[in-house]
């Protein structure tokens, strides 16, 4: 990888830092790197959680560099839309739990990458928006879909159709972020949550995540069936036996992620 993405392993947690100053914008190269990185972390059975944050104190990420779209090149637009989609959809399908530590402005594609994560922790000074329509564009990396799923159609329309920028307090109120912390503490809190994930069976967590996200496209009655099927499937894993027996023996489980 280039220096645009920095991955630091902390036990069972991968800390990924967007590092493209001054605004941690995404490029074609860094989007490809994110996709490849998440795929590599999926294959690493020792990684249970991923924390994503931005370098510096002002920006989480400002999304795409608009200079890319200044000349109206259709080929560039098509290529970047594909790269954004592939990268953030791969992040959304990460086997473990992904947590966005929003440490500043999260705008456009910067908010969309946070929306692709499972959990969002925002610092009190953070501001969020999907302002693409103000420059004749639209959110093409899952923003229109994921925002509506999280906050409902009304607030999604306020933010996208009216170009409304919201602060962290409002984001928490409408369910866009799960927690607001003081300035400078988002990363610490996100890492704490990631450690909580590591205390649980990664096999069970992955199955639970699959079920929760399946409700986006699967009827409720089918979700019930899948829930029971994945419950039984856990009995093929070593972690299932380890978890139950550790509880009965009053000891800490030793997860193998298999």
URBELMO-V372372 format. One record per run of one state. SS is the DSSP state (alpha for helix, beta for strand, coil for the rest). FROM is the first residue (numbers start at 1). TO is the last residue. If there is no record, write none. Layout:
BEGIN
SS&FROM&TO / SS&FROM&TO
END
This chain:
BEGIN
coil&1&4 / beta&5&10 / coil&11&12 / beta&13&18 / coil&19&25 / beta&26&26 / coil&27&27 / alpha&28&43 / coil&44&48 / beta&49&54 / coil&55&58 / beta&59&61 / coil&62&63 / beta&64&64 / coil&65&65 / alpha&66&69 / coil&70&73 / alpha&74&92 / coil&93&96 / beta&97&102 / coil&103&104 / beta&105&107 / coil&108&108 / alpha&109&115 / coil&116&118 / beta&119&123 / coil&124&126 / beta&127&129 / coil&130&131 / alpha&132&135 / coil&136&142 / alpha&143&161 / coil&162&165 / beta&166&167 / alpha&168&174 / coil&175&178 / beta&179&181 / coil&182&185 / alpha&186&198 / coil&199&201 / alpha&202&214 / coil&215&219 / alpha&220&236 / coil&237&237 / alpha&238&248 / coil&249&258
END
